[in-house]
């Protein structure tokens, strides 16, 4: 079994299929976006998609994003 893994690694070359470098800035941006999506989904109406009409669902996204934005603004000013 170990020899199969070594053979697979050799086929992939010296990097063994792993990324060569880590872009810290890109990771930070991706993490920010993922956290925002999690905060949006924490609101039950968005997570479960109760709104069948796309316009009302989109309005719910706007409402929740506004709530998050206002909360962040009040947190920063205090």
N, C-alpha and C positions, 0 to 999 in steps of 0.2 A: 504494500500500500504506500509506503514511503517512497519507493522508487517511482510509482505512478505520479506522485506529487512533484518529485524532482523533474521527471520528464516533462510534465506540464509547464513547470517554471522555466525549463530550458527552452521550450517552444516559444514562450512569450518574450524571451530575451532577457537582458540584464535588469530591466525594471520590474519583471515578473507581473506586469499588468497594474502596478501601483503608480499613482501620480508621482511625477518627478519632484514637484515642489508644492508648497502650501501658500496660497495667497491669503494673507490675514485680512486684507481689506475686503475681498470678495466674501470671505467667510462671515465677517461682521455684518455686511449688508444682507446676506442670506439669512442670518440668524435674526436680524431685525424684522425682516419680512415674515419669517415663520412665526415669530412671537406675536406679531400683529394679527396674523390669520388665526392663531390660537385664541387671541382675545376676542376676535369677532365671533368665532365659533362657540365661545363660552356663553353667548346669548342664545337661549333656547330656540327662539324663533328662526334664527339663521341656521343653527346646527341641524334642526329637524326639517327645515324647509316647509313650514306649515303654509306659507303663502304660495298658492298655486299660480297666481298671476305674476309673471316676471317683473312687471312694474312695481307691484307692492313688495316683492322680495328685494328688488333693487333699492326701493325706498327704505326698507329695513336695514340694509347694509349701510346706507348713507346715515341713517339715524344712529346706528351703533357706532360708526366711525366718528360721528360728531361727538357722541358721548365720551368716547375714548380720548378724542382730541381735547375737549374741554377739561376733562379730568387731568390730563397731562399739563395743560396750561395753568391750572390752579395749583398743581403740585410744584411747578417750576417757580411761580411767583411767590410762594410762601417760603 
